[in-house]
């Protein structure tokens, strides 16, 4: 079994399972359960129960299969938020796979363990699990699983060391994607993160959309939720809030349909942020409150910390700095417990703004300087600029002493000047236009109107460049979405072509098989020495080839005036013989002989059939064919079915062939009988 499988593979397994019915092999049921573990958790668990019941007690592979079942159940527990249960099941599965010496099973267990540790906020243990998974897959020689694990590990490391991962990603996977959607998903998500850090939000959104599509195709639905909400977040950064809400709602719909609490919380969190940016504060408050309530069971998760920060920003927008301070303090406590330095900068920055609004400038100054120091330590450019602007704002609104070694006439200009200087240290970095506006205002306040004018012109130019860049990035996203839609349409077309070819091949195979059977039947019939044997052989084979609830052969008497049944069977039971006059105006058997042609009778359930004998099955379709050799007619053969339109062109061709074989065999049997009679006489 693969780690994940495409929708086409799952559909094929599902069709095979349906074909087997209740007697489906346990290996097939287990494989389907494995691939359904995120697509349809409930059905996957039902299949594991069926497999567990169907495994023979002494079966050699029972322990391995039960460990695989434990993994499926552990994933189900993780998805519904029962992380302790998931950890226990994982521990059991790991022990069994270790004892059996199955490195792939151990790697799969570590892959899932990384997801559990991530949700618990145990990031060092998550990273250890991913490295362990890579080692086990490499030991097993499973290249596809190893590549997927490497790509996923790069996604996690990129948050802390994007420079190194950018180089590693290019060395490992080049600049393209990957044929396998499992691997492609993680490559695209890592590229999305790297382009986001570079400030290219349009390209980042496009990569997140690609990651979403690959996640859905490979059955990684929990990842798909995260990728959808990340795409929504990037659209929000592009001020395309309609698209942001569209993608947030797409992720939320997927999460709600599955009933996964943390995924629902993540989606609500991003939707709440988009609503806040739209100015819909009441809606944002409602959505973010629901998100934080759901994610309260996962206080160590990064998503929980992000939601706390969003609530802090919303409280500031609503003019409630006390509530904002509370949220930002909780945010700092959350991220501090797990060493998420990038988010700690934001939490302290938020606290500084809230404390300033509460009239507590000294405390605000401490938080802003702490955020600046942490950002400097980790070379976080955006964090440094935000902290410097916060310090400038503090000095503008509060009577605070000038900083030591001030480089400008006011503290605000001093800090803003440092922020401007930082922007020049990164090649290609676009100075934010609102930062330039702020600097221009400060120059005007100190009477340096020339500098204010020049800075204002720079702000206008920066604003125009930003708008152009935003338009370009949106165009990039539209192009990527078009490429994805075209690829999906092509995939659908290819599946349709493949299905058509498969159906055509099946029809050819069925036709060839039918011809082989007819050839064998012909040999058996023509080898018969008397009429009774011919009729019995035809009766034996006609049911294998055609829907024939009733089967009869009528032979003409020597005078050629009456037809008499030689064999007449219904539902496997013989019927009493009957005679029909050849000139009967109602008998279809007589008509077929008289006109020397095939007669097809198709009735409606409400139609009256004058030939229906009481006590026999009601018939909706009947086929009559003359048994003729050259100009000589020996009788008639008929098959009948209670089904409507039971005999199409294929069935009529088979019936015509059987009639021909039967006529030849009956003629030979009659001649042989005549020879024997002559010899006796």
Protein Blocks (a to p, Z undefined) as FASTA:
>chain_A
ZZbdcfklmmmmmmmmmmnmmmlcfklmmmmmmmmmmmmmmlmmmmmmmmmmmpcfklmk
lmmmmmmmmmmmmmmmmmnopamlmmmmmmmmmmmmmmnopaklmmmmmmmmmmmmmmno
paklmmmmmmmmmmmmmmnopaklmmmmmmmmmmmmmmmmmmlmmmmmmmmnombdcfbl
klmmmmmmmmmmmmmmnopaklmmmmmmmmmmmmmmnopamlmmmmmmmmmmmmmmnopa
klmmmmmmmmmmmmmmnopaklmmmmmmmmmmmmmmnopamlmmmmmmmmmmmmmmmmmb
mklmmmmmmmmmmmmmnopaklmmmmmmmmmmmmmmnopaklmmmmmmmmmmmmmmnopa
klmmmmmmmmmmmmmmnopaklmmmmmmmmmmmmmmpccdddehiabfbfklmmmmmmmm
mmmmpghiacdfklmmmmmmmmmmnopaklmmmmmmmmmmmmmmmmmmmmmmmmmmmmmm
mmmmmmmmmmmmmmmmmmmmmmmmmmmmmmmmmmmmmmmmmmmmmmpcbfklmmmmmmmm
mmmmpccfbacdddddfkopaccdfbdceehiacddddddfklckbmklmmmmnopacdd
dddfkbccfkbcghiacdfbdcdddddehjbcfbdcddddfbehkbcfklmmmmmmmmmm
mmmmmmmmmmmmmmmmmmmZZ
